[in-house]
Amino acid sequence: MGQVRTSYPRFRREGDAPRIDLTEDDIAILRYVYRHRFIRADDLYRLFPGRSPDRLSRRLTLLYRSQFLDRPISQVDRYREGGSQSLVYGLDNAGARYLKERAGMPIGPSDWRARNRSFTRESLEHTLAVAHYLVNLEVSCRERGDVAVIPFETILAGAPDETRCSRNPMSWPVPVQWSSGRAEINIVPDAIFGLCVQRQNEKPMRSYIFLEVDRGTMTITPAESARDSEAFLYRTTVLRKLLSYAESWRQGLHKLQFNIPAVRVLTLTTSAARAKAMRRVAQEIVVRPLRLPAGLFLFGVMERSGNPFEAVLQDSTGLTVHMLGN
């Protein structure tokens, strides 16, 4: 008779945590989960194409039961809606402790399981959308061979001490002046990454991107009367976000924060119409008046699948551009 497989509850651990000796793949899984905050099992399968999804699924379950990985409770509603859904994983306390103590990663003290439980479904879906795009990008780079992703932890390793020691190194304050108002706005990109292009007989070319994934719920720009009010800089809108990035670029804060020479802001949204509306606001209210380079802001549509290098992106003038530059 064959071995009988044991079925375990999806969101509840039963019995004592099993003993586990971590493999190199296990450690790589922990790193990916930490990098993306939350990630679907389907995306992890794509990152390990040499492993059977069935076997990898069983390994993920073992990592969950031994408290290296967690399954955020905010995903439960996705199962109640019917249909088969890919499980979502986050880092649990044993996994965070391993990466800090054994892998030397800069992970601060935190109850990761409690943090995971505080995530709302809306926040979870947004985080998963960002992770899925970054996985698409990494898989596409592997297929090309001449481009590699520079993950944020690599960028952070080369950043100034003040950034590396910050509790939230992906956030930095930007003083913004608008009309008669002035405020200090914290920029927090959804992701920060670089691309390194290595072609034969050429020096490596590196570019860096601040990624914003727009879920279609944020106001793009308020009415003109609201824009002229003192409250404008204290209300979250796409326009305020664009102004913040513009001022960060003008003041060279990306160099001070990350020690990177140049950067572009890529906004991916829900439809071509919304991307066009954002592009017009960027050009007419931000880029042209402040005399910024049109290529500072790129706009496109978030695709569930596909190669990011083949996506149609436009700068603020409407010119179609390539992810790696024209």
Secondary structure as GFF3:
##gff-version 3
##sequence-region A 1 326
A	DSSP	alpha_helix	24	36	.	.	.	ID=ss1
A	DSSP	beta_strand	38	40	.	.	.	ID=ss2
A	DSSP	alpha_helix	41	47	.	.	.	ID=ss3
A	DSSP	alpha_helix	53	65	.	.	.	ID=ss4
A	DSSP	beta_strand	69	70	.	.	.	ID=ss5
A	DSSP	three_ten_helix	73	75	.	.	.	ID=ss6
A	DSSP	alpha_helix	76	80	.	.	.	ID=ss7
A	DSSP	beta_strand	88	91	.	.	.	ID=ss8
A	DSSP	alpha_helix	93	101	.	.	.	ID=ss9
A	DSSP	alpha_helix	112	117	.	.	.	ID=ss10
A	DSSP	alpha_helix	121	144	.	.	.	ID=ss11
A	DSSP	beta_strand	147	150	.	.	.	ID=ss12
A	DSSP	alpha_helix	152	157	.	.	.	ID=ss13
A	DSSP	alpha_helix	161	164	.	.	.	ID=ss14
A	DSSP	beta_strand	172	178	.	.	.	ID=ss15
A	DSSP	beta_strand	181	187	.	.	.	ID=ss16
A	DSSP	beta_strand	191	197	.	.	.	ID=ss17
A	DSSP	beta_strand	205	213	.	.	.	ID=ss18
A	DSSP	alpha_helix	224	227	.	.	.	ID=ss19
A	DSSP	three_ten_helix	232	234	.	.	.	ID=ss20
A	DSSP	alpha_helix	238	250	.	.	.	ID=ss21
A	DSSP	alpha_helix	253	258	.	.	.	ID=ss22
A	DSSP	beta_strand	264	269	.	.	.	ID=ss23
A	DSSP	alpha_helix	272	281	.	.	.	ID=ss24
A	DSSP	pi_helix	282	287	.	.	.	ID=ss25
A	DSSP	alpha_helix	288	290	.	.	.	ID=ss26
A	DSSP	three_ten_helix	294	296	.	.	.	ID=ss27
A	DSSP	beta_strand	297	301	.	.	.	ID=ss28
A	DSSP	three_ten_helix	308	310	.	.	.	ID=ss29
A	DSSP	beta_strand	313	315	.	.	.	ID=ss30
A	DSSP	beta_strand	320	321	.	.	.	ID=ss31
###
